[in-house]
Every structure is written in structure tokens, then in C-alpha cells.
């Protein structure tokens, strides 16, 4: 197991600095987060509730009992497997980003903790002296990435940049590529992987559902996965936004 690699680019062997460089005025920032379950000591697994087991049209009492028994046996593992999708049970492991014209980079939670990583990321989003805001571009970031970052920040008593939200709404400078892809049709489906493949941009570097396992066993591969997602996000944006 290699957990000591730090946040290094797949293309460059140097460790990403903890110092954020001065950005160009009103930059575009492409970003993506990767999450995992909370540490076992912090993870509160609710008790198994048989009434929550979906039985469908099963009427046979023996089959019902078997289904409930199987669900109970898998309760803990299923909860841990899905814990990374909820800020109450998950944490941000890393944040991949690229500031336009710069090399992509990754902020990691294992250096100084999740709280320090979140502070560092939010610091990048401060408006410039002339009150111009960066443009944030990501995939599915309005329903997942940004709310997850907010909720984990609240956990650490960190205040996200004020300009990102106005009441119920996200700032116009936040571009969610999934919304762009849907073109107003909320029924339109498509993951980043599927859309990138459709556009001829190649494949992702793995399966995000297993990211936290990769994070523990092969840190460099995990970082490469995150960087590839940032790369695909920018490539998809280059196609979609220019014609939107």
C-alpha cells in the first residue's frame, strides 16, 4: 500500500505545491471532486430497518424472509459503499482543478486534513480587486460537487465564498456541463464518461465508484484518475460551451 505519494500529476513527478499561484483576472477554473466514506471512527451506521427492504410483488413468506435476511447481512457493506455520496457520511478526499492555461493540479486531504484542503480551494475563488469572479466549470457540480463541498465546509465551520450562491440559486458564473448537455430537458441522461465517449474524447481512467479503495491502495493511480476527470471536463466544455 502506498499512501505517501502526495498529490502529484500523472504527467509530472513533482509534488503539487500547497501555495496557490496568482491567477489571471477573471479566470476559468475547471474542477472535480472525489469523495470517500468517513473514517470508521466517525461513520455512524444506522440500525437495520426491515421495513425499508423493497419486496416488490413477493408474496411467499419464505422468500420475503430470505430477502430481508440478505439485506440485513449486506446492510453495513452497502451503507459504507454508498457513504461517499452523502456529506453526512462521506468526506472530500481530493479536489482536482485546472486554472486556464496552467497545468492541472490536485489538492489532497491527507496532507493537513480535509478542512485545510477546503480552505485552500475556497481561497482560489475570491473575487479579484475589481470584483470580477472566476468562472467555475464542472460536471454535475450543482447537485453534487458544490453542495458536498458546502456541507463539509459547514462541518468544519468554514464559510464558502459569499458570491457562489444568492438565496436558492447558484451564481451565473458556475457552469454545470450536465445542464448544458441537457439543453433544458431534465430527462436527458449522460455521465461525463458517456458524453466524453460520444464526443470522441476517449475514456475515463477508471470507475469512480471504487475511488476510495484506489485512494488507499494506489495513491498515484487515484490522482491520475482525478486529473483525467479534470482533463475530460475541460475537453467537453471546449465543445459544449462554444456552441451553447
C-alpha positions as a Markdown table, in Angstrom:
| # | Residue | x | y | z |
|---|---|---|---|---|
| 1 | Unk | 0.0 | 0.0 | 0.0 |
| 2 | Unk | 1.3 | 3.4 | -1.0 |
| 3 | Unk | -0.2 | 6.3 | 0.8 |
| 4 | Unk | 2.8 | 8.6 | 0.8 |
| 5 | Unk | 2.9 | 9.8 | -2.8 |
| 6 | Unk | 1.2 | 13.1 | -2.1 |
| 7 | Unk | -0.7 | 15.0 | -4.8 |
| 8 | Unk | 1.4 | 14.6 | -7.9 |
| 9 | Unk | 0.4 | 15.0 | -11.5 |
| 10 | Unk | 0.3 | 11.9 | -13.7 |
| 11 | Unk | 2.4 | 13.8 | -16.2 |
| 12 | Unk | 4.8 | 15.4 | -13.8 |
| 13 | Unk | 6.6 | 13.7 | -10.9 |
| 14 | Unk | 6.9 | 16.7 | -8.7 |
| 15 | Unk | 4.6 | 17.2 | -5.7 |
| 16 | Unk | 1.9 | 19.9 | -6.2 |
| 17 | Unk | 2.8 | 22.9 | -4.0 |
| 18 | Unk | 0.5 | 23.9 | -1.2 |
| 19 | Unk | 0.9 | 27.5 | -2.4 |
| 20 | Unk | -1.8 | 28.8 | -4.8 |
| 21 | Unk | -0.3 | 30.9 | -7.6 |
| 22 | Unk | -1.7 | 34.2 | -8.5 |
| 23 | Unk | -4.4 | 33.6 | -11.1 |
| 24 | Unk | -5.2 | 35.6 | -14.2 |
| 25 | Unk | -8.0 | 38.2 | -13.9 |
| 26 | Unk | -11.5 | 36.5 | -14.1 |
| 27 | Unk | -10.1 | 33.0 | -14.8 |
| 28 | Unk | -12.0 | 29.9 | -15.8 |
| 29 | Unk | -11.4 | 27.1 | -13.3 |
| 30 | Unk | -12.3 | 23.5 | -14.3 |
| 31 | Unk | -12.8 | 21.3 | -11.2 |
| 32 | Unk | -13.9 | 17.9 | -10.0 |
| 33 | Unk | -14.0 | 16.4 | -6.5 |
| 34 | Unk | -13.5 | 12.8 | -5.4 |
| 35 | Unk | -15.1 | 11.6 | -2.2 |
| 36 | Unk | -14.9 | 8.6 | 0.2 |
| 37 | Unk | -16.6 | 7.3 | 3.3 |
| 38 | Unk | -15.8 | 8.9 | 6.6 |
| 39 | Unk | -13.2 | 7.1 | 8.8 |
| 40 | Unk | -14.7 | 4.1 | 10.6 |
| 41 | Unk | -14.4 | 6.0 | 13.9 |
| 42 | Unk | -16.6 | 8.9 | 12.6 |
| 43 | Unk | -19.0 | 6.8 | 10.5 |
| 44 | Unk | -22.4 | 6.4 | 12.2 |
| 45 | Unk | -24.2 | 3.4 | 10.6 |
| 46 | Unk | -27.9 | 3.4 | 11.3 |
| 47 | Unk | -29.5 | 0.2 | 12.6 |
| 48 | Unk | -31.0 | -2.1 | 10.1 |
| 49 | Unk | -34.7 | -1.5 | 9.4 |
| 50 | Unk | -36.6 | -4.4 | 7.8 |
| 51 | Unk | -39.5 | -2.2 | 6.8 |
| 52 | Unk | -37.1 | -0.4 | 4.3 |
| 53 | Unk | -36.4 | -3.6 | 2.4 |
| 54 | Unk | -38.1 | -3.4 | -1.0 |
| 55 | Unk | -40.1 | -6.6 | -1.6 |
| 56 | Unk | -41.8 | -5.8 | -4.8 |
| 57 | Unk | -44.6 | -8.3 | -5.6 |
| 58 | Unk | -43.1 | -11.1 | -3.5 |
| 59 | Unk | -45.9 | -12.9 | -1.5 |
| 60 | Unk | -44.1 | -16.1 | -0.4 |
| 61 | Unk | -43.2 | -15.7 | 3.3 |
| 62 | Unk | -40.0 | -17.8 | 2.9 |
| 63 | Unk | -38.8 | -15.6 | 0.0 |
| 64 | Unk | -39.7 | -12.5 | 2.0 |
| 65 | Unk | -37.7 | -13.8 | 5.0 |
| 66 | Unk | -34.7 | -14.7 | 2.8 |
| 67 | Unk | -34.7 | -11.2 | 1.1 |
| 68 | Unk | -34.8 | -9.5 | 4.5 |
| 69 | Unk | -32.1 | -11.7 | 5.8 |
| 70 | Unk | -29.8 | -11.0 | 2.8 |
| 71 | Unk | -30.5 | -7.3 | 3.1 |
| 72 | Unk | -29.5 | -7.4 | 6.8 |
| 73 | Unk | -26.3 | -9.3 | 6.0 |
| 74 | Unk | -25.4 | -6.6 | 3.4 |
| 75 | Unk | -26.6 | -3.6 | 5.5 |
| 76 | Unk | -23.2 | -2.5 | 6.7 |
| 77 | Unk | -21.3 | -3.0 | 3.5 |
| 78 | Unk | -24.0 | -1.4 | 1.4 |
| 79 | Unk | -24.1 | 1.6 | 3.7 |
| 80 | Unk | -20.3 | 2.0 | 3.5 |
| 81 | Unk | -20.4 | 1.6 | -0.2 |
| 82 | Unk | -22.8 | 4.5 | -0.6 |
| 83 | Unk | -21.4 | 6.6 | 2.2 |
| 84 | Unk | -19.2 | 8.6 | -0.2 |
| 85 | Unk | -22.3 | 10.0 | -1.9 |
| 86 | Unk | -23.6 | 11.9 | 1.1 |
| 87 | Unk | -21.8 | 14.7 | 3.0 |
| 88 | Unk | -23.2 | 13.3 | 6.3 |
| 89 | Unk | -21.4 | 10.0 | 5.9 |
| 90 | Unk | -18.6 | 11.0 | 3.4 |
| 91 | Unk | -15.7 | 13.3 | 3.1 |
| 92 | Unk | -13.8 | 15.0 | 0.3 |
| 93 | Unk | -10.6 | 13.1 | -0.4 |
| 94 | Unk | -9.2 | 15.4 | -3.2 |
| 95 | Unk | -10.1 | 18.2 | -5.5 |
| 96 | Unk | -8.8 | 18.3 | -9.0 |
| 97 | Unk | -8.7 | 21.6 | -10.8 |
| 98 | Unk | -7.2 | 23.5 | -13.7 |
| 99 | Unk | -6.9 | 27.2 | -13.9 |
| 100 | Unk | -6.9 | 28.1 | -17.5 |
| 101 | Unk | -3.5 | 28.0 | -19.3 |
| 102 | Unk | -2.0 | 26.4 | -16.2 |
| 103 | Unk | -1.2 | 22.7 | -15.6 |
| 104 | Unk | -3.9 | 20.7 | -13.8 |
| 105 | Unk | -3.3 | 20.0 | -10.1 |
| 106 | Unk | -4.9 | 18.1 | -7.2 |
| 107 | Unk | -5.4 | 19.2 | -3.6 |
| 108 | Unk | -5.4 | 16.3 | -1.2 |
| 109 | Unk | -7.0 | 15.9 | 2.2 |
| 110 | Unk | -4.3 | 13.7 | 3.7 |
| 111 | Unk | -1.6 | 16.5 | 3.9 |
| 112 | Unk | -3.2 | 18.8 | 6.5 |
| 113 | Unk | -6.7 | 17.4 | 6.6 |
| 114 | Unk | -10.0 | 18.0 | 4.8 |
| 115 | Unk | -10.5 | 21.4 | 6.5 |
| 116 | Unk | -7.2 | 22.8 | 5.3 |
| 117 | Unk | -7.9 | 21.5 | 1.8 |
| 118 | Unk | -11.3 | 23.1 | 1.7 |
| 119 | Unk | -9.9 | 26.4 | 2.9 |
| 120 | Unk | -7.2 | 26.3 | 0.2 |
| 121 | Unk | -9.8 | 25.6 | -2.5 |
| 122 | Unk | -12.2 | 28.3 | -1.4 |
| 123 | Unk | -9.2 | 30.8 | -1.3 |
| 124 | Unk | -8.8 | 30.3 | -5.0 |
| 125 | Unk | -12.3 | 31.6 | -5.6 |
| 126 | Unk | -12.0 | 35.0 | -4.1 |
| 127 | Unk | -13.0 | 37.8 | -6.5 |
| 128 | Unk | -10.2 | 40.0 | -7.9 |
| 129 | Unk | -9.7 | 43.5 | -6.7 |
| 130 | Unk | -12.0 | 44.8 | -9.4 |
| 131 | Unk | -14.8 | 42.4 | -8.1 |
| 132 | Unk | -14.7 | 40.1 | -11.0 |
| 133 | Unk | -15.3 | 36.4 | -10.2 |
| 134 | Unk | -13.8 | 33.3 | -11.6 |
| 135 | Unk | -15.9 | 31.1 | -13.9 |
| 136 | Unk | -16.4 | 27.7 | -12.4 |
| 137 | Unk | -16.9 | 24.8 | -14.8 |
| 138 | Unk | -17.6 | 21.2 | -13.8 |
| 139 | Unk | -19.9 | 18.2 | -14.5 |
| 140 | Unk | -22.9 | 17.7 | -12.2 |
| 141 | Unk | -21.4 | 20.2 | -9.8 |
| 142 | Unk | -24.7 | 22.0 | -8.9 |
| 143 | Unk | -26.5 | 18.9 | -7.5 |
| 144 | Unk | -23.4 | 17.1 | -6.1 |
| 145 | Unk | -19.9 | 18.7 | -6.0 |
| 146 | Unk | -20.7 | 22.1 | -4.7 |
| 147 | Unk | -23.3 | 21.1 | -2.2 |
| 148 | Unk | -20.9 | 18.4 | -0.9 |
| 149 | Unk | -18.2 | 21.0 | -0.6 |
| 150 | Unk | -20.5 | 23.4 | 1.2 |
| 151 | Unk | -21.8 | 20.8 | 3.7 |
| 152 | Unk | -18.3 | 19.5 | 4.5 |
| 153 | Unk | -17.2 | 23.1 | 5.0 |
| 154 | Unk | -20.1 | 23.8 | 7.4 |
| 155 | Unk | -18.9 | 20.7 | 9.3 |
| 156 | Unk | -15.5 | 22.4 | 9.8 |
| 157 | Unk | -17.1 | 25.8 | 10.4 |
| 158 | Unk | -15.7 | 27.2 | 7.2 |
| 159 | Unk | -17.6 | 29.8 | 5.3 |
| 160 | Unk | -17.5 | 29.3 | 1.5 |
| 161 | Unk | -17.1 | 32.4 | -0.7 |
| 162 | Unk | -20.2 | 34.6 | -0.5 |
| 163 | Unk | -20.7 | 35.1 | -4.2 |
| 164 | Unk | -21.2 | 31.5 | -5.1 |
| 165 | Unk | -24.9 | 31.5 | -4.1 |
| 166 | Unk | -27.7 | 34.0 | -4.0 |
| 167 | Unk | -30.6 | 32.7 | -2.0 |
| 168 | Unk | -31.7 | 29.4 | -3.6 |
| 169 | Unk | -29.6 | 29.9 | -6.7 |
| 170 | Unk | -26.0 | 29.4 | -7.8 |
| 171 | Unk | -24.1 | 32.3 | -9.4 |
| 172 | Unk | -24.3 | 32.6 | -13.1 |
| 173 | Unk | -20.5 | 32.1 | -13.3 |
| 174 | Unk | -21.0 | 28.5 | -12.3 |
| 175 | Unk | -21.3 | 26.3 | -15.4 |
| 176 | Unk | -22.6 | 22.8 | -15.0 |
| 177 | Unk | -21.9 | 20.8 | -18.1 |
| 178 | Unk | -24.6 | 18.4 | -17.4 |
| 179 | Unk | -27.1 | 21.2 | -17.6 |
| 180 | Unk | -25.6 | 22.4 | -20.8 |
| 181 | Unk | -25.8 | 18.9 | -22.2 |
| 182 | Unk | -29.5 | 18.6 | -21.2 |
| 183 | Unk | -30.5 | 21.7 | -23.2 |
| 184 | Unk | -33.5 | 22.2 | -20.9 |
| 185 | Unk | -34.6 | 18.5 | -21.0 |
| 186 | Unk | -34.3 | 17.3 | -17.4 |
| 187 | Unk | -34.9 | 13.7 | -18.7 |
| 188 | Unk | -31.8 | 13.7 | -20.8 |
| 189 | Unk | -29.2 | 11.4 | -19.3 |
| 190 | Unk | -25.5 | 11.0 | -19.7 |
| 191 | Unk | -22.5 | 10.7 | -17.5 |
| 192 | Unk | -19.2 | 12.5 | -18.1 |
| 193 | Unk | -17.8 | 9.2 | -19.3 |
| 194 | Unk | -20.6 | 8.6 | -21.7 |
| 195 | Unk | -20.6 | 12.2 | -23.1 |
| 196 | Unk | -16.9 | 12.2 | -23.5 |
| 197 | Unk | -17.1 | 8.9 | -25.3 |
| 198 | Unk | -19.8 | 10.2 | -27.6 |
| 199 | Unk | -17.7 | 13.3 | -28.4 |
| 200 | Unk | -14.7 | 11.1 | -29.3 |
| 201 | Unk | -12.6 | 12.3 | -26.4 |
| 202 | Unk | -11.6 | 8.8 | -25.0 |
| 203 | Unk | -12.3 | 7.1 | -21.8 |
| 204 | Unk | -12.0 | 7.9 | -18.1 |
| 205 | Unk | -9.1 | 6.4 | -16.1 |
| 206 | Unk | -11.3 | 4.1 | -14.0 |
| 207 | Unk | -14.5 | 3.7 | -12.1 |
| 208 | Unk | -15.3 | 6.5 | -9.6 |
| 209 | Unk | -17.4 | 4.1 | -7.5 |
| 210 | Unk | -14.2 | 2.5 | -6.3 |
| 211 | Unk | -12.2 | 5.6 | -5.9 |
| 212 | Unk | -11.8 | 5.5 | -2.1 |
| 213 | Unk | -10.4 | 2.0 | -2.4 |
| 214 | Unk | -7.9 | 3.2 | -5.1 |
| 215 | Unk | -7.1 | 6.1 | -2.8 |
| 216 | Unk | -6.0 | 3.7 | -0.1 |
| 217 | Unk | -4.1 | 1.2 | -2.2 |
| 218 | Unk | -2.6 | 3.2 | -5.1 |
| 219 | Unk | -2.4 | 6.9 | -4.5 |
| 220 | Unk | -0.7 | 7.8 | -7.8 |
| 221 | Unk | -3.4 | 6.0 | -9.8 |
| 222 | Unk | -6.1 | 7.8 | -7.8 |
| 223 | Unk | -4.5 | 11.1 | -8.5 |
| 224 | Unk | -4.2 | 10.2 | -12.2 |
| 225 | Unk | -7.9 | 9.3 | -12.2 |
| 226 | Unk | -8.8 | 12.7 | -10.8 |
| 227 | Unk | -6.6 | 14.6 | -13.2 |
| 228 | Unk | -8.1 | 12.7 | -16.1 |
| 229 | Unk | -11.6 | 13.7 | -15.0 |
| 230 | Unk | -10.4 | 17.4 | -15.0 |
| 231 | Unk | -9.0 | 17.0 | -18.4 |
| 232 | Unk | -12.2 | 15.4 | -19.8 |
| 233 | Unk | -14.2 | 18.2 | -18.1 |
| 234 | Unk | -12.3 | 20.8 | -19.9 |
| 235 | Unk | -12.4 | 19.0 | -23.2 |
| 236 | Unk | -16.2 | 18.5 | -23.0 |
| 237 | Unk | -16.5 | 22.2 | -22.0 |
| 238 | Unk | -14.5 | 23.3 | -25.0 |
| 239 | Unk | -17.0 | 21.6 | -27.3 |
| 240 | Unk | -20.3 | 22.3 | -25.5 |
| 241 | Unk | -19.8 | 25.8 | -24.2 |
| 242 | Unk | -18.5 | 27.2 | -27.5 |
| 243 | Unk | -21.8 | 26.1 | -29.2 |
| 244 | Unk | -24.2 | 26.7 | -26.3 |
